[in-house]
Amino acid sequence: MPVKTITLCEDETFHPEICLVSIEPVSNFILVEKYAMNRETKTWNEVVDDVLKKFPVKVIQVASDEGRSLISHAIKGLNVHHSPDCFHVSYEIGKGTCCALMSNIKKAEKEYNETIKQTQLMVQKKEEFDGADKRPQGRRPNFEKRIEHAKEQEQQAESILDQARLNCETVRSAKAEIGKVYHPYNIKTGEKQDSEMVSGLLTDCFDRIHMATANLTDRCKKHVHKAQRVVDSMVATIAFYFQLIDICLGNLHLSDNDKHLMHSYLIPGHYLKQVADKERDVDRKTDILQKSRELLSIVDRHGGPDGKCSDLKIEELDKAARNCAQFFQRSSSCVEGRNAQLALRHQGIHRLGQKQLKALTVVHNYYIKRRDGTTSAERFFEAKPNDLFDYLLTHMDYPMRPRNQLKLDT
C-alpha cells in the first residue's frame, strides 16, 4: 500500500452500547467500528491511534458534527484540522425555524379566512336589507362603510399571510443556499471561491434568515445562532483546503503553465465531477456534470490551453488533481449511513455482539462492491485484496454433519 494522506469521518452510535465509528470517506473503508465504555476524547484517541499504527497513512483532517469530544480529538489528539459537517448547520436552522414558521402560516391563513367570511357576511346583510319587501324599522346601517372596513381587514390579513409565506420561503431557500455556496469552486462556473468570498456568501444567507425570523421567539433564534457559530469553521476549512493544494502542488515542482492548468481546469473539473456524483436533482446534476466535462475536455483535446503538455504529463497531473479535489470533505454522511445500517441490524436481532460487529465490518470492507466492481478495501489499499469467500473456505472448518435422528419403534 502506498503512503497516503486521508481524511477521517467520525461519529458514534448507540445499540444501546456506545459504538465508535471512523471511516475514510473517499474509499468508504471502515477503520474503526468498535464498542467502547464512553465517547470521551481520551477514548477516541486510544481507539484511533491503535488503528492508524497498522496503516501507512497520515490523517490531515477530521469531518464530524460539533461534538466537543470529537473536536478535541481532532485538534488536540490527532493535531489535525476539524471540518464541520454542513448537514448539521442546515439541520439546526430547520429545527429552530420550521415548526414556528409553519405555525405562523397556519395562524395567518385562519385569520385571513375569518376576514373573508366577515366581508361576505356584511355583503349578505346589505343584500338582505336592501332586497327585503318590507323595509325594517329603524335607521339603515352604513353597510358600505362596514364592508369597506371588512375589506381593509381582509387585505391586512392577506398581507400578513403573504409575509408569513415569504418568511418561510426565504428561510428555506437561504438554508438550501448554504449547501450550494459552501464549495471551494463555484458549482455553476467552476471558478475559485476563496475563504473571503465564501464567508460573504454564507453571511448573506444568515442575514436573510435573521430578517425572516425576526418575529420568532428567542428559543427559535437560539438554534439559528448556534448554526451561525459554525460559519467560522466552514470558512477556515475553505482556507485550509487551498493551503493543502498549494503544498501539494509545491511538492510536485510544477511549472507556471502546469500550475495554471491544475488551478483553472483539472482540480475544478474533478471537483465538480465529484459534486455531480452526489447531486440528487437531475437537472442540476446534468448542469454540473456538463461544466465538469467542459473543463476537463480542454485538457483532453488540446493538452492544456497552450498545448504544451504531453500525454504522460497530463495523466500525472490528472491523478494529482483528482487527489487534490478529494481533500475537501464537508460531510460525514458516510458515517451517518453506516450508523443507520447498524441500527437496522440491531433492531432485527436486538443485540450486536463484538464478534458480529467485526464480521459486519469485514463484509463492508472486503465484500460489498460499488457499481465499478471495487470493494472499499481495494479503493483504500489501491490494490485488490484476496477474495473473501476463498479466504473463508481456506481458513474455516466445514460444519459438521447433523446427527441422525433415532427412529422410535411404533
Residue, then its C-alpha position, 0 to 999 in steps of 0.5 A: m500500500p502506498v503512503k497516503t494522506i486521508t481524511l477521517c469521518e467520525d461519529e458514534t452510535f448507540h445499540p444501546e452500547i456506545c459504538l465508535v465509528s471512523i471511516e475514510p470517506v473517499s474509499n468508504f473503508i471502515l477503520v474503526e467500528k468498535y464498542a467502547m465504555n464512553r465517547e470521551t476524547k481520551t477514548w477516541n484517541e486510544v481507539v484511533d491511534d491503535v488503528l492508524k499504527k497498522f496503516p501507512v497513512k497520515v490523517i490531515q483532517v477530521a469531518s464530524d458534527e460539533g461534538r466537543s469530544l470529537i473536536s478535541h480529538a481532532i485538534k488536540g489528539l490527532n493535531v489535525h484540522h476539524s471540518p464541520d459537517c454542513f448537514h448539521v448547520s442546515y439541520e439546526i436552522g430547520k429545527g429552530t425555524c420550521c415548526a414556528l414558521m409553519s405555525n405562523i402560516k397556519k395562524a395567518e391563513k385562519e385569520y385571513n379566512e375569518t376576514i373573508k367570511q366577515t366581508q361576505l357576511m356584511v355583503q349578505k346583510k346589505e343584500e338582505f336589507d336592501g332586497a327585503d319587501k318590507r323595509p325594517q324599522g329603524r335607521r339603515p346601517n352604513f353597510e358600505k362603510r362596514i364592508e369597506h372596513a371588512k375589506e381593509q381587514e381582509q387585505q391586512a390579513e392577506s398581507i400578513l399571510d403573504q409575509a408569513r409565506l415569504n418568511c418561510e420561503t426565504v428561510r428555506s431557500a437561504k438554508a438550501e443556499i448554504g449547501k450550494v455556496y459552501h464549495p471551494y469552486n463555484i458549482k455553476t462556473g467552476e471558478k475559485q471561491d476563496s475563504e473571503m468570498v465564501s464567508g460573504l456568501l454564507t453571511d448573506c444567507f444568515d442575514r436573510i434568515h435573521m430578517a425572516t425570523a425576526n418575529l420568532t421567539d428567542r428559543c427559535k433564534k437560539h438554534v439559528h445562532k448556534a448554526q451561525r457559530v459554525v460559519d467560522s469553521m466552514v470558512a477556515t476549512i475553505a482556507f485550509y483546503f487551498q493551503l493543502i493544494d498549494i503544498c501539494l502542488g509545491n511538492l510536485h515542482l510544477s511549472d507556471n503553465d502546469k500550475h495554471l492548468m491544475h488551478s483553472y481546469l483539472i482540480p475544478g473539473h474533478y471537483l465538480k465531477q465529484v459534486a455531480d456524483k452526489e447531486r440528487d436533482v437531475d437537472r442540476k446534476t446534468d448542469i454540473l456534470q456538463k461544466s465538469r466535462e467542459l473543463l476537463s475536455i480542454v485538457d483532453r483535446h488540446g493538452g492544456p490551453d497552450g498545448k504544451c503538455s504531453d500525454l504522460k504529463i497530463e495523466e500525472l497531473d490528472k491523478a494529482a488533481r483528482n487527489c487534490a479535489q478529494f481533500f475537501q470533505r464537508s460531510s460525514s454522511c458516510v458515517e451517518g449511513r453506516n450508523a443507520q445500517l447498524a441500527l437496522r441490524h440491531q433492531g432485527i436481532h436486538r443485540l450486536g455482539q463484538k464478534q458480529l460487529k467485526a464480521l459486519t465490518v469485514v463484509h463492508n470492507y472486503y465484500i460489498k462492491r460499488r457499481d465499478g466492481t471495487t470493494s472499499a478495501e481495494r479503493f483504500f489499499e489501491a490494490k485488490p485484496n484476496d477474495l473473501f469467500d476463498y479466504l473463508l473456505t481456506h481458513m474455516d472448518y466445514p460444519m459438521r454433519p447433523r446427527n441422525q435422528l433415532k427412529l422410535d419403534t411404533 
